[in-house]
Amino acid sequence: MLLPHIAGLALSAVVASAADPVSYEYSPQADSSGKARLTVTFNEPANGVEITIRGSDGSTIKRSPGSVKGGKDVTITWTQKGKQVRYEMELTASELSGNFTFEIIKAAAKGKIGKLKFKSSREDIVDRHKAIYKTPFTLTSYEYKVIDDDGDAIASEVVNEEVAAGSTFTIKWDSPANVFMIEVRGEDEFGRFVEDRRVPYSAEIPHTNVNFDSGKFSIKPGEMPKLDEAVAVAFHELDKLDRVNQAVNANLTPQLYIVGYTDTVGNAGKNQKLSQSRAKAIAKYFYDQGFWAEILYSGMGERGLMVETDDNVDEVRNRRALYLIAFQRPGAGGAIPSRWTTLSGARTRPPGFQLPALPDKYADYDKPKGGSTSSSGDGGGGGLDLTDDDGGDSVDLGDDDGGDASDAGMSGGASPDGGGDGAGGPPPVEGEPGATSKGCSVGAHDATPLPLSLGWLVLIGWARRRRRAA
């Protein structure tokens, strides 16, 4: 049975938050020859690294990689002799330490050992209320749970039927509620299992058009009430996510993404810089109001047009912005940029914070309509579709009077006061929505980008920093 708390679930791999210095991933089944594998990912540089793995069968595996750069993996393989061995891994470094146990079963049957492959589109989840999976080996049973954005299970079932290797099975639910998370686990007759957990959640924050002076990116005082409305809606969304995180015993960190677009009037290069600067100005406004999520921004300039036009065409629907809250960086492609600048990291919710009143015109923004989700009506599945936006509630990031855009744009912004690299940030998450071709590993991507990739659920942050010597 699926347990009510994520931390109590058997894990096919353990993935730490990107905020933690170290994370690791392992396969819960060795192959028929006994080959076992553990991969340790260093999210930050580390010195003096020592890794020791001790098995209940008396085996000991030691590795001493020494200095490891941030973003690098250390993969350890060994041959397991016993059919089922419990291991304890100990990691030490100059400023890190971690100690965790895991168990590996030696394959006792024929069949490819792999992971569940997620086969659904955004429309499947959002509109058709279903998710499709392909199994690498024959399952004798599978179970699932679908959790909405209030933290409630809207569907769960244990299905005792055989699913042949290479075949698919489908889970379904009737509720139109916004889907926050889907958990699936399958087993075979030999005790091998596969799991998939994903967070098909995102919310586009509605907003009213903000007008900038031609070639400028400063927000005029008269335009601030429009942003205040969007900030209020975003705070309500963020508050809801805090409650869901607590309800499902998760540790997810939401991010706010601000994207700016322009029409084709004026110089393309200057429009690019201008859209970047205006996106940054809006992002900083959210930060100054106390928004505690991680905040990132990017400018698309004339790329990603909502309405295809010739050059120097004043099209209001192309002068817009996107305010998006999600748990994973959107996959690049179309109207979604490939690089982001981080304005600020996640902050602690201010003590005694009081939610601002929700603007009357957005009072029903998050109520599901048919199969839609969240504020945009299409953020809960495999991607965010921008093609149906009519340009009404958008931010004008173009050159307002049709002249050349200003070249005074800023591409920096590693902090709220600037100074970062505008082309910064890791590469986008692409490939299968919310997963990779290597189980639960983070950072290995297939080549099929979606507008918004589904996010892996962050489960456990385990490595702890040692206190620096005085």
MARLUM-387275 format. One record per atom (N, C-alpha, C): z, x, y; residue in three letters. Coordinates in steps of 0.2 Angstrom, whole numbers, plus 2048, in hexadecimal, padded with zeros to 3 digits. Atoms other than C-alpha are relative to their C-alpha. Layout:
N
ZXYALA...
***
This chain:
470
8008047FAMET800800800MET800804806MET8007FC7F9LEU7FD806812LEU8077FF803LEU7F98007FDLEU80E80A81ALEU7FF7FE807LEU8018037FAPRO81280282APRO800806806PRO8007FB7FBHIS814813833HIS7FB8067FEHIS8057FB801ILE806820834ILE8038067FDILE7FD7FA802ALA81282E831ALA8028007F9ALA7FF801807GLY816827820GLY7FB8007FBGLY806801805LEU805827819LEU7FE8077FDLEU8037FA803ALA7FE83480DALA7FA802804ALA8057FE7FCLEU7F383F816LEU7FA8047FCLEU8057FC803SER7E2846810SER7FF806804SER8007FA7FCALA7E385281FALA8057FF805ALA7FB8017FAVAL7F085582DVAL7FC803806VAL8037FD7F9VAL7E985783FVAL8057FF805VAL7FB8007FBALA7F485C84DALA7FC7FE806ALA8038027FASER7F185685FSER7FD807803SER8037FB7FCALA7E686186AALA805804804ALA7FB7FD7FCALA7F5864874ALA8058057FDALA7FC7FB804ASP7FE86D866ASP7FC8077FFASP8037F9800PRO7FB880864PRO7FC8017F9PRO8037FF807VAL7F687E851VAL7FF7FA7FDVAL801806804SER7EF871846SER7FD8037F9SER8037FE807TYR7EA872833TYR7FD7FA7FDTYR803805804GLU7DF869827GLU7FF8027F9GLU8007FE807TYR7DF869814TYR7FC7FB7FCTYR802805804SER7D6861806SER8057FE7FBSER7FB802804PRO7E28577FBPRO7FE8017F8PRO8027FF807GLN7D885A7EBGLN7FC807800GLN8047FA802ALA7D286B7E4ALA7FA7FE7FCALA805802804ASP7C286B7DBASP8018017F9ASP7FF7FF807SER7C086C7C8SER8028077FESER7FF7F9801SER7C187F7C9SER807802803SER7FA7FE7FDGLY7D187E7D3GLY800803807GLY8007FD7FALYS7CB8847E3LYS8037FB806LYS7FC8047FBALA7D787E7F1ALA7FE804807ALA8017FE7F9ARG7D5880804ARG8047FE805ARG7FC8027FALEU7DF880814LEU7FD803806LEU8037FD7F9THR7D8882826THR8057FF805THR7FB8017FBVAL7E4886834VAL7FC802807VAL8038007F9THR7DD883846THR804802805THR7FC7FE7FBPHE7E488D854PHE7FD7FD807PHE8028037FAASN7E2882864ASN802805806ASN7FE7FB7FBGLU7EA89186EGLU8008077FDGLU8007F9803PRO7E98A486CPRO8078017FDPRO7F97FE803ALA7F78AB860ALA8008077FEALA7FF7F9802ASN7FD8BC85CASN8058017FAASN7FC7FF805GLY8058C384DGLY8017FA7FBGLY800806804VAL8008B4842VAL8018027F8VAL7FF7FF807GLU8078B4830GLU8007F97FDGLU800807803ILE8038A5824ILE8028027F8ILE7FE7FF807THR80C8A4813THR8007F97FDTHR801806804ILE808896806ILE8048017FAILE7FD7FF806ARG8148947F8ARG8007F97FCARG802806804GLY8108887E9GLY8067FF7FBGLY7FB801805SER81C87F7DDSER7FE8037FASER8017FC807ASP8138887CFASP801807800ASP7FE7F9800GLY81A8987D5GLY7FB805804GLY8057FC7FCSER80A89E7DFSER802801807SER7FF7FE7F9THR80B8A67F0THR7F9803803THR8067FE7FCILE7FC8A87FCILE802802807ILE7FE7FE7F9LYS7FE8B380BLYS7FA802804LYS8067FE7FCARG7F28B6819ARG803803807ARG7FE7FD7FASER7F58C1829SER7FA801805SER8067FF7FCPRO7E78BE835PRO802803807PRO7FE7FC7FAGLY7F18C6843GLY7FF7FC807GLY8018037FASER7EA8C1854SER7FA7FB7FFSER805805800VAL7E08B1855VAL7FE7FD806VAL8028037FALYS7D68AA863LYS8017F9800LYS8008087FFGLY7D889886AGLY7F97FD7FDGLY806804803GLY7CC88C861GLY7FD8037FAGLY8027FD806LYS7CA897852LYS8047FD7FALYS7FD802806ASP7CD892840ASP8018057FBASP7FF7FC805VAL7D589B832VAL8007FC7F9VAL800803806THR7D0895821THR8028047FATHR7FD7FD806ILE7DA899811ILE7FE7FC7FAILE802803807THR7D38967FFTHR8048047FBTHR7FD7FD805TRP7DB8997EFTRP7FF7FC7F9TRP801804807THR7DA8937DCTHR8067FE7FETHR7FA803802GLN7E78877D7GLN7FF7FF7F8GLN800801808LYS7EB8877C4LYS8037FA7FELYS7FC806802GLY7F78787C3GLY7FC7FA802GLY8048067FFLYS7F08667C3LYS8037FD807LYS7FD8037FAGLN7FC8617D1GLN805805803GLN7FB7FB7FEVAL80586E7DCVAL8027FE808VAL7FD8017F9ARG81086C7ECARG801806803ARG8007FA7FCTYR80E8797F9TYR8047FF806TYR7FC7FF7F9GLU81987F808GLU7FC805803GLU8047FB7FBMET80F887816MET805802805MET7FC7FE7FAGLU819892822GLU7FB804804GLU8047FC7FBLEU810899832LEU805803805LEU7FC7FD7FBTHR8188A583DTHR7FB804805THR8037FC7FBALA8128AE84DALA804802806ALA7FB7FD7FASER8198B685DSER8037FA803SER7FD8057FCGLU81B8A5865GLU7FF7F97FDGLU801806804LEU818898857LEU8038007FALEU7FE801807SER81F892847SER7FF7F97FESER801807803GLY81C88483BGLY8018007F9GLY7FF800807ASN82187F82AASN7FF7F97FDASN802806803PHE819871820PHE7FF8007F9PHE801800807THR81786B80ETHR7FA7FB7FFTHR806804802PHE807863806PHE7FF8017F9PHE801800807GLU80185F7F5GLU7F88007FEGLU807800802ILE7F08637ECILE8007FE7F9ILE801801807ILE7EA85B7DCILE7F98037FEILE8067FD803LYS7DD8647D1LYS7FC7FA7FDLYS805805802ALA7CE8597CEALA8007FF7F8ALA800801808ALA7CF8517BCALA7FA7FC7FEALA805804802ALA7BF8487BDALA7F9802803ALA8067FE7FDLYS7AD84A7C1LYS7FF7FC806LYS8028047FAGLY7A68457D2GLY801804806GLY8007FC7FALYS7A484C7E3LYS8077FF804LYS7FA8017FCILE7B484F7EDILE7FE801807ILE8028017F9GLY7B284A7FFGLY8047FB804GLY7FC8057FCLYS7B783E80CLYS7FC7F9800LYS8048067FELEU7B382C810LEU7FB801805LEU8057FF7FBLYS7A382B81ALYS8007F9804LYS8008067FCPHE7A481F828PHE7F97FE802PHE8078027FFLYS794815829LYS7FE7FB805LYS8018067FBSER796808837SER7FE802807SER8017FF7F9SER790806848SER8057FD804SER7FB8047FBARG799800858ARG7FF7F97FFARG801807801GLU7917EF855GLU8037FD7FAGLU7FC802806ASP7987EE844ASP8077FE801ASP7F88017FFILE7AA7F084AILE8017FB805ILE7FF8047FBVAL7A87E785AVAL7FE7F97FFVAL803807800ASP79D7D8857ASP8007FD7F9ASP800803806ARG79D7D7844ARG8068007FCARG7F9800803HIS7AF7DB840HIS8008037F9HIS8007FD806LYS7AC7E7832LYS7FF807801LYS8017F9800ALA7AC7F982DALA7FD8027F9ALA8047FE807ILE7A180181FILE8028077FFILE7FF7FA802TYR7A6810815TYR7FC8027FATYR8047FE806LYS79D81B808LYS8058057FDLYS7FB7FC803THR7A88237FBTHR7FD8067FCTHR8037FB804PRO7A58347F3PRO8018007F9PRO7FF801807PHE7AC8307E2PHE8027F97FFPHE7FF807802THR7AF8207D8THR8087FE802THR7FA8037FELEU7BE8167DFLEU8027FB7FBLEU7FD805803THR7C980B7D5THR8037FB804THR7FD8057FBSER7D18037E4SER7FF803807SER7FF7FE7F9TYR7D28047F7TYR8047FB804TYR7FB8047FCGLU7DD7FD804GLU7FE802808GLU8017FF7F9TYR7DB7FB817TYR8057FC804TYR7FC8037FBLYS7E47F6827LYS7FC800806LYS8038007FAVAL7DC7F1837VAL8057FE806VAL7FA8017FBILE7E87F2847ILE7FD7FF806ILE8038027FAASP7E47EA857ASP804804806ASP7FD7FC7FAASP7E97F1869ASP8067FD802ASP7F98017FFASP7F97E8868ASP8058037FBASP7FD7FD805GLY7FE7F2859GLY8017FC7FAGLY7FF805806ASP7FD7E384DASP7FA8017FBASP805800806ALA7F47E383CALA7FC7FA800ALA804806800ILE7E67D783EILE7FD7FF7F9ILE803801807ALA7E07DA82CALA8038067FCALA7FE7FB804SER7E67E381DSER7FF7FD7F9SER801803807GLU7E27E280AGLU8008067FBGLU8017FB805VAL7E37EC7FAVAL7FB7FD7FBVAL805802804VAL7D37EA7F0VAL7FF8047FAVAL8007FD806ASN7D47EE7DEASN7F97FF7FCASN807800803GLU7C17F07D9GLU7FD807801GLU8037F9800GLU7B67FF7D5GLU7FB800805GLU8057FE7FCVAL7AB8077E1VAL7FD8067FEVAL8047FA804ALA79E8137D9ALA7FF805805ALA8017FA7FCALA79C8247E0ALA7F9800804ALA8068017FCGLY7908247EEGLY7FE7F9803GLY8018067FESER7918127F1SER8057FE806SER7FC8027FATHR798808800THR8047FA7FFTHR7FC806800PHE7A67FC803PHE8017FE807PHE7FF8027F9THR7A97F1812THR8067FC801THR7FA8047FEILE7B97EB81AILE7FE7FB806ILE8018057FBLYS7B97DC825LYS8067FD803LYS7FB8047FDTRP7C47D2831TRP7FE7FB804TRP8038067FCASP7C37C283AASP802800807ASP7FD8007FASER7CE7C5849SER7FB803806SER8047FD7FAPRO7C47C885APRO804805804PRO7FC7FB7FCALA7D27D3860ALA7FD806801ALA8027F97FFASN7CF7E4867ASN8028057FAASN7FE7FC806VAL7CF7F0858VAL803807803VAL7FE7FA7FEPHE7DA7FF85CPHE8008067FAPHE8007FB805MET7DB80884BMET7FE7FD7F9MET801803807ILE7D4806839ILE8028067FBILE7FE7FC805GLU7DC80E82AGLU7FD7FE7F9GLU802802806VAL7D480F819VAL8028067FBVAL7FF7FB805ARG7D9818809ARG7FE7FD7F9ARG802802806GLY7D18187F8GLY8028057FBGLY7FE7FB805GLU7D681F7E7GLU7FC7FF7FAGLU803801806ASP7CF8227D6ASP8058007FAASP7FB801806GLU7D68217C4GLU8048077FFGLU7FD7F9801PHE7DB8347C5PHE805801806PHE7FB7FF7FAGLY7E68327D5GLY7FD803806GLY8037FD7FAARG7D983A7E0ARG7FF7FA806ARG8008057FBPHE7D88317F1PHE7FC803806PHE8047FE7FAVAL7CE831801VAL8037FB806VAL7FD8047FBGLU7D482A812GLU7FC801806GLU8048007F9ASP7CC826823ASP8047FC805ASP7FC8037FAARG7D6822833ARG7FC802806ARG8037FF7FAARG7CD81F843ARG8027FC806ARG7FE8057FBVAL7D0818854VAL7FA7FE804VAL8068037FCPRO7C180E85APRO8017FD806PRO7FD8037FATYR7C980B86BTYR7FD804806TYR8027FE7FASER7C280D87CSER8007FA805SER8008067FBALA7C480288CALA7FC803806ALA8037FF7F9GLU7B880289BGLU8047FC805GLU7FC8037FBILE7C27FF8AAILE7FB7FD806ILE8048037FBPRO7BA7F28B6PRO801802807PRO7FF7FD7F9HIS7B87F78C8HIS7FB7FD805HIS8048037FBTHR7B07F18D8THR7FC806804THR8047FB7FDASN7A27FB8E1ASN804804806ASN7FD7FC7FBVAL7AA8098ECVAL7FA803804VAL8067FE7FCASN79E80E8FAASN803807804ASN7FF7F97FDPHE79D821900PHE7FB800806PHE8057FE7FBASP795827910ASP7FB8047FDASP8067FC803SER78482F90DSER802807800SER7FF7F9801GLY786840906GLY807802800GLY7F97FE800LYS79983F906LYS8037FE7F9LYS7FC802806PHE7A683E8F8PHE8077FE801PHE7F98027FFSER7B683A901SER8007F8800SER7FF807801ILE7BD8298FEILE8037FD807ILE7FE8027FALYS7BE81F90ELYS8067FB7FFLYS7FA805801PRO7CF815911PRO7FE7F97FFPRO802807801GLY7C6805912GLY7FE7FE7F8GLY802801807GLU7C0808900GLU8058007FBGLU7FB7FF805MET7D080C8F8MET8037FA7FDMET7FE806804PRO7D57FA8F4PRO7FC7FE7FAPRO804801806LYS7C77F98E8LYS8028057FBLYS7FE7FC805LEU7CD8088DFLEU8077FE7FELEU7F9803802ASP7DF8018DFASP7FF7FB7FBASP801806806GLU7D87F28D5GLU7FF8047FAGLU8017FC807ALA7D17FE8C8ALA8068047FDALA7FA7FD802VAL7E08088C8VAL8057FC7FCVAL7FB805802ALA7EB7F98C5ALA7FE7FE7F9ALA802802807VAL7E07F38B6VAL8018067FBVAL7FF7FA804ALA7E08058AFALA8088017FEALA7F97FF802PHE7F38068B0PHE8027FB7FBPHE7FF805805HIS7F47F68A6HIS7FE8027F9HIS8037FE806GLU7E97FD899GLU8048067FDGLU7FC7FA802LEU7F380D898LEU8077FE7FELEU7FA803802ASP803803897ASP8007FD7F9ASP801803807LYS7FC7FA888LYS7FF8057FBLYS8017FA805LEU7F780A87FLEU8078037FFLEU7F97FD802ASP809811881ASP8037FB7FBASP7FD805805ARG80F801878ARG7FD8007F9ARG803800806VAL80280286BVAL8028077FCVAL7FE7F9803ASN806815868ASN8077FF7FDASN7F9801803GLN818810865GLN8007FB7FAGLN800805806ALA81480185AALA7FE8037FAALA8037FD806VAL80A80B84EVAL8028077FFVAL7FD7F9801ASN81481B84FASN7FB805801ASN8057FB7FFALA806825856ALA802805806ALA7FF7FC7FBASN805833862ASN7F9802804ASN8077FF7FDLEU7F483086ALEU800801808LEU8007FE7F8THR7F083787CTHR7FA7FD803THR8068037FDPRO7E482C886PRO7FD804805PRO8037FD7FAGLN7D8833892GLN7FC7FB804GLN8058047FBLEU7CF82C8A1LEU7FA804802LEU8067FC7FFTYR7BD8318A3TYR7FD7FC806TYR8048037FAILE7B482E8B4ILE7FA803800ILE8077FD7FFVAL7A18308B5VAL7FD7FD806VAL8038027FAGLY79782F8C4GLY7F88017FFGLY807800801TYR78482B8C5TYR7FD7FE807TYR8048017FATHR77782A8D3THR7F97FD7FETHR807802801ASP7668228D6ASP7FC806801ASP8047FA800THR75782D8D7THR7FD802807THR8027FE7F9VAL75682E8EAVAL803807802VAL7FE7FA7FEGLY75783F8F1GLY7FF8067FBGLY8007FB804ASN7598508E9ASN8048007FAASN7FC801806ALA75E8508D7ALA8068047FFALA7FA7FC801GLY76985F8D7GLY8057FE805GLY7FB8027FBLYS7728598E7LYS8037FA7FDLYS7FD806803ASN7748488DFASN8058027FAASN7FB7FE805GLN77C8518D0GLN807802803GLN7F97FD7FDLYS78985A8DALYS8047FA804LYS7FD8057FCLEU78C84B8E5LEU8047FB7FBLEU7FC804805SER7908408D5SER8068037FDSER7FA7FC803GLN79B84D8CEGLN806800805GLN7FB8007FBSER7A584E8DFSER8037F9801SER7FE8077FFARG7A683B8E0ARG8047FE7FAARG7FC802806ALA7AC8398CEALA807804801ALA7FA7FC7FFLYS7B98478D2LYS8057FC805LYS7FC8047FBALA7BF83D8E1ALA8037FA7FDALA7FE806803ILE7C182D8D7ILE8068027FBILE7FB7FE805ALA7CA8378C9ALA807802804ALA7FA7FE7FCLYS7D683F8D6LYS8047FA803LYS7FC8067FDTYR7DA82E8DDTYR8047FD7FBTYR7FC802805PHE7E08288CCPHE8068057FFPHE7FB7FB801TYR7EA8388CATYR8067FF806TYR7FC8017FBASP7F28358DBASP8047FA800ASP7FC806801GLN7F88248D6GLN8058007FBGLN7FB7FF805GLY80282B8C8GLY7FD7FF7F9GLY803801806PHE7F58288BAPHE8028067FBPHE7FD7FB804TRP7FD8318ABTRP7FC8027FATRP8047FD805ALA7EF83389FALA7FC806802ALA8047FB7FEGLU7E484289EGLU7FA7FE804GLU8068037FCILE7D68408ABILE7FB806800ILE8067FC800LEU7C58478AALEU7FA7FD804LEU8068037FCTYR7B58458B4TYR7FA8047FFTYR8067FD801SER7A38498B4SER7FB7FC805SER8068037FCGLY7938468BFGLY7FA8007FCGLY806800804MET7838408B7MET7FA800805MET8058007FBGLY77983F8C8GLY7FA7FB7FEGLY805804801GLU7688388C4GLU7FE7FF7F8GLU800800807ARG76A83A8B1ARG8037F97FEARG7FC806803GLY76F82B8A6GLY7FE7FA805GLY8018067FCLEU76681E8B1LEU8017F97FCLEU7FF807803MET76B80C8ADMET7F97FC800MET8078037FFVAL75A8068B4VAL7FB806801VAL8057FB800GLU74B8128B1GLU7FC7FF806GLU8058017FATHR7428158C2THR7FD807801THR8047FA7FEASP7368218CAASP805804804ASP7FC7FC7FCASP73D82F8D5ASP8007FC807ASP7FF8037FAASN74482A8E6ASN8007F8801ASN800807800VAL7478188E1VAL8077FE801VAL7FA8027FFASP7568108E9ASP8027FA7FCASP7FF805805GLU75D8068DAGLU808800800GLU7F98017FFVAL76F8008DDVAL8048007F9VAL7FC800807ARG7737FE8CAARG8008077FDARG8007F9802ASN7708118C8ASN806803804ASN7FA7FD7FCARG77E8158D5ARG8067FC7FEARG7FA803803ARG78D8128CBARG8058057FDARG7FB7FC803ALA79C8198C2ALA8027FD7F9ALA7FD803806LEU7A48178B1LEU808803800LEU7F97FE801TYR7B78178AFTYR8027FE7F9TYR7FF802807LEU7BB81889DLEU8078037FDLEU7FA7FD804ILE7CC81A893ILE7FE8007F9ILE8027FF807ALA7CA821882ALA8058057FDALA7FC7FB803PHE7D382C875PHE7FC8067FEPHE8047FA802GLN7C5838872GLN7FA800805GLN8057FF7FBARG7B884087DARG7F97FD7FEARG806804802PRO7A883587DPRO7FA8057FEPRO8067FC802GLY79983C874GLY7FB800805GLY8058007FBALA78B84287FALA7FA7FD7FEALA806803802GLY77B83A880GLY7FE7FA805GLY8018067FBGLY77282D88CGLY803801806GLY7FD8007FAALA77D82989AALA807803800ALA7FA7FD801ILE78C833893ILE7FF808801ILE8017F97FFPRO78E845899PRO8028047FAPRO7FE7FB805SER79085488ESER806804802SER7FB7FC7FEARG79C85D898ARG8057FC805ARG7FB8037FCTRP7AC8588A1TRP804805804TRP7FB7FC7FCTHR7B885F8AETHR8067FD7FFTHR7FA803800THR7CA85C8ABTHR804801807THR7FC8007F9LEU7D38578BBLEU8078017FFLEU7F97FF801SER7E48568B3SER8027FE7F9SER7FE802807GLY7ED8568A2GLY8047FA800GLY7FC805800ALA7F784889CALA807801803ALA7F97FF7FDARG8088458A5ARG8057FB7FCARG7FB805803THR81883C8A0THR8007FA805THR8008067FCARG81982A8A5ARG806800805ARG7FB8007FBPRO8238298B5PRO8067FC7FEPRO7FA804802PRO8358238B2PRO8017FA805PRO7FF8067FCGLY8388118B8GLY7F97FE802GLY8068027FEPHE82580F8BAPHE7FF7F8800PHE801807800GLN8217FD8BFGLN7F87FF800GLN808802800LEU80F7F68BBLEU7FE7FC806LEU8028037FAPRO8067F18CAPRO7FD7F97FEPRO803806801ALA8007DF8CBALA7F98007FEALA806800803LEU7F07DC8C1LEU7FB7FC805LEU8048047FBPRO7E27D68CEPRO7FE7FA7FDPRO802806802ASP7DE7C48CCASP7F98007FCASP807800802LYS7CB7C78C9LYS8008047F9LYS8017FD806TYR7CF7D28BATYR8067FE7FBTYR7FB802804ALA7DD7C88B3ALA7FE7FF7F8ALA802801807ASP7D37C48A3ASP7FB8067FDASP8057FB802TYR7CA7D58A2TYR8018027F8TYR7FF7FD807ASP7D27DA891ASP8007FB7FBASP800806805LYS7D17C9888LYS7F98017FCLYS807800803PRO7C47CA87APRO7FC7FA800PRO8058057FFLYS7B57C087CLYS7FB8007FALYS8047FF806GLY7AD7BD86BGLY8028067FCGLY7FE7FA804GLY7AC7CE863GLY801806805GLY8007FB7FBSER7AE7D8873SER807803800SER7F97FD7FFTHR7BC7E4877THR801802807THR7FD7FD7F9SER7C67EA886SER7FC7FD806SER8028027FASER7C07E9897SER7F8800800SER8087FF800SER7AD7EE894SER7FD7FB7FBSER803805805GLY7AB7E2886GLY7FC8047FAGLY8037FC805ASP7A47F187BASP8038067FFASP7FE7F9801GLY7B07FF87AGLY8048017FAGLY7FB7FF805GLY7B97FC86AGLY7FC8027F9GLY8037FE806GLY7AC80185DGLY7FD807800GLY8037F9801GLY7A081085AGLY7FE803807GLY8037FD7FAGLY79B81286CGLY8017FB806GLY7FF8047FALEU79B80C87ELEU7F87FF802LEU8068027FEASP78B803883ASP7FF7FE807ASP8018017F9LEU786804895LEU7FA7FC802LEU8068037FETHR7767FB894THR8007F9803THR8008077FEASP77C7EA898ASP8037FF807ASP7FC8007FAASP7857EF8A8ASP7FB7FD806ASP8058027FBASP77D7E58B6ASP801803807ASP7FF7FC7FAGLY7837F18C4GLY8047FD805GLY7FC8037FBGLY78E7E58CDGLY806803801GLY7F97FD7FFASP79F7EC8CAASP7FF8087FFASP8017F9801SER79A7FE8CCSER801804806SER7FF7FC7FAVAL79E80D8D7VAL7FA803802VAL8067FD7FEASP7908138E2ASP801807801ASP8007F9800LEU78E8258DFLEU7FA803802LEU8067FD7FEGLY77D8278E6GLY800801807GLY8017FE7F9ASP77682C8F7ASP7FF7F9803ASP8008077FEASP77A81C900ASP7FA7FE805ASP8068027FBASP76C81C90EASP7F98037FEASP8077FE802GLY75E823903GLY7FE807802GLY8017F97FFGLY75F83590AGLY8028057FBGLY7FE7FB804ASP762845902ASP8088007FFASP7F9800801ALA7738468FAALA803807803ALA7FC7FA7FDSER780853901SER8008057FASER8007FA805ASP7808648F8ASP807803801ASP7F97FE800ALA7938658FCALA8047FE7FAALA7FC803806GLY79885F8EBGLY8048067FDGLY7FB7FB803MET7A68688E1MET7FF7FF7F9MET800800807SER7A486C8CFSER8068027FDSER7FA7FE802GLY7B58728CDGLY8057FB7FEGLY7FB805801GLY7C58698C8GLY8048017FAGLY7FC800805ALA7D08708BBALA8077FE801ALA7F98037FESER7DF8698C4SER7FE7FB806SER8028057FBPRO7E085B8D1PRO7FE803806PRO8027FD7F9ASP7DD8688DFASP7FA8047FFASP8077FC801GLY7CD86F8D7GLY8028077FDGLY7FF7FA802GLY7CA8808D2GLY7FD8017F9GLY8027FF807GLY7C387D8C0GLY7F8801800GLY807800801ASP7B287F8B9ASP7FD7FA7FEASP803807801GLY7A78708BAGLY7FC7FF7FAGLY803801807ALA79E8748AAALA8058017FBALA7FB7FF805GLY7AE8768A1GLY8017FB7FBGLY7FE805805GLY7B686D892GLY7FC8027FAGLY8037FF806PRO7B286E880PRO7FA7FC7FFPRO806804801PRO7A2867879PRO8027F97FDPRO7FE807801PRO7A1855876PRO8017FE7F8PRO7FF802807VAL7A684C866VAL7FA7FC7FEVAL806804802GLU79784685DGLU8007FE7F9GLU800802807GLY79184184CGLY8027FA7FEGLY7FE806803GLU798834841GLU8067FD805GLU7FB8027FBPRO7A382984CPRO8078017FDPRO7F97FF801GLY7B582F84CGLY8018057FAGLY7FF7FC806ALA7B283B83DALA7FC806801ALA8047FB801THR7AA84B838THR7FE8017F9THR8027FF807SER7A1852829SER8058047FCSER7FB7FC804LYS7B085C824LYS8077FC800LYS7FA803801GLY7BD84F821GLY8047FE807GLY7FC8017FACYS7CB84E82ECYS7FF806805CYS8007FA7FCSER7C685F836SER7FE7FE807SER8028017F9VAL7C485F849VAL7FB806802VAL8047FB7FDGLY7B6868851GLY7F98017FCGLY806800803ALA7A8867844ALA7FC7FA801ALA8038067FEHIS79B85B84AHIS7F98007FDHIS807801803ASP78B853842ASP7FC800807ASP8057FF7FAALA77B85284DALA7FE7F9802ALA8028077FETHR77B83F850THR8057FD805THR7FB8027FBPRO78383B861PRO8007F9801PRO8008077FELEU78982A865LEU803800807LEU7FD8007F9PRO78E824877PRO807801800PRO7F97FF800LEU7A0824872LEU8028017F9LEU7FE7FF807SER7A682C862SER8077FD7FFSER7F9802802LEU7B5824859LEU805806800LEU7FB7FB800GLY7C582E85AGLY8048017FAGLY7FB7FF806TRP7CF83684CTRP8077FE803TRP7F98017FELEU7E183084DLEU8048067FFLEU7FC7FA800VAL7EC83E852VAL8077FE7FCVAL7FA802804LEU7FA83E845LEU806804801LEU7FA7FC7FFILE80684D846ILE7FF806804ILE8007F97FCGLY80985B852GLY8068047FDGLY7FB7FD805TRP812868847TRP803807803TRP7FE7FA7FEALA81287984FALA805800806ALA7FC8007FAARG82087D85BARG800807803ARG8007FA7FDARG82088A868ARG807803800ARG7FA7FD7FFARG82E897868ARG802801807ARG7FE7FF7F9ARG838899877ARG7FF808802ARG8027F97FEARG8328A8881ARG806804802ARG7FA7FB7FEALA83E8B7883ALA800800807ALA7FF7FF7F8ALA8458B9894ALA7FE806802ALA
***
